[in-house]
Amino acid sequence: MNDNAVEEAVAAAFHEEWGQVVATLIRVTGDWDLAEECAQDAFAQALDRWRRDGVPRRPGAWLTTTARNRALDVLRREAVGAQKLREVAVLARDEGPYEPYDGDDSGVQDDRLRLIFTCCHPALPIEARVALTLRTLAGLTTPEIARAFLVPEATMAQRLVRAKRKIRNAGIPYRVPPAHLLPERTTGVLGVLYLLFNEGYAATAGADLMRTNLCAEAIRLARVLARLMPDEPEVLGLLALLLLHDARRGTRVDAAGELVTLEDQDRTAWDRPAIDEGGALLETALRRGRPGPYQIQAAIAACHTTAATAEDTDWADIAALYGELERFVPSAVVRLNRAVAVGMAESPEAGLALVAELEAEGELDGYHLLPATRADLLRRMGRRAEAAEAYVRALELVENDAERRFLEKRLAECRSA
């Protein structure tokens, strides 16, 4: 088999199987670092062995067996205490070909689902949950995660070390939580994936508006979760939401890297298959009869992606959906988005009145999109001088370079007029 074909097969296996291999080893050894080390060794061996023997019929099983055998060798060399001897016994109990785990008393059979819930345990800080999820389930390296979140590599390494230590020292169980805790814990898992996607879709800081690798990993992990929990409508709703947003990704910036507003995007260039898939997932979720915030946000995204032109957008429906979303997520950011929708559905004056209420409350002080929204509404009303003042305030707060350039362009337009 030629080298290119083998490298492609190993890369595809890494993309599909890394999380499963690591999750299985963590379950049987309880050692996160050992699991990652042995998984890496298995993929390295695959490059040589598959060139010689060909790609196995079940790459995931081959990789898991190879990684497990490597872990067994390591533990045998280090077996100086009772705990290490127990780990050796667990691994050595069946040295035959790998077979999927049959599950524990929870009835849950997929190690990846246990790993997702462990990575996203509420005892861990939110930034540690995101980093650990990327490391263990997506296989991103520490430098890759550090670059994605614009922090030094040493800082990210320490974050991962502390998270793993917390799991070990606090005895955080490697399992799906019991039924009475599942709703709140599932919400936490979905929140991590949503945060991960948002950071990729609209980076809070840095030169680029988007980091596509983070978007791709969030969607991939959401797909895994949807396969593992197909009857949870909010899981389907989140995947639908991510797909509907990602369908517009290629049109959000132009060839020069400048931000393109929704109303000016080339709708013929949107990813139609992703829109169709997202819409179908949303319909399936809504049929469950248990609406939630991700389903509502997906419905809002669907209003945009199904409108043939910007003028066809049903802003009244979007405003109503944001009102419904506020029942689930009573946040000022949701109210700001509703103000935008009201400004489009009714009048800029109506939207501006809602923005004024938010400004009076002060909860969004320091959030650049609040003065940016005020500026856009004033611009639409023809009040250019006041709009310019609001754009100046937004520029004082914005941290993303692409957004900064867009606001500067709007400011120049207002001043020239």
URQUINOR-V274268 format. One line per field, one symbol per residue. burial: + if it has 16 or more other ideal C-beta (glycine too) atoms within 10 Angstrom, else -. A space follows every 10 residues. Layout:
# URQUINOR-V274268
burial: ???
This chain:
# URQUINOR-V274268
burial: -----+--++ --++--++++ ++++++++++ ++-+++++++ +++-++--++ +---++--++ ++++++++++ ++-++----- ---+--++-- +------+-- -------+-+ ++++++++++ +--+---+++ ++++++++++ -+--+++++- -----+--++ --++-++--- -+-+-++--- ----++-+++ ++++++++++ +++-----++ +--+++++++ ++-+++-++- -+++++++++ +++++++++- +++-----+- ----+-+--+ +--++-+++- ++--++---- ++++++++++ +++++----- --+-+--+++ ++--++---- -+-+++++++ +++++--+-- ++-++--+-- ---+--++++ ++++++++++ +-++-+++++ +-+++-++-+ +++++++--+ +--+---
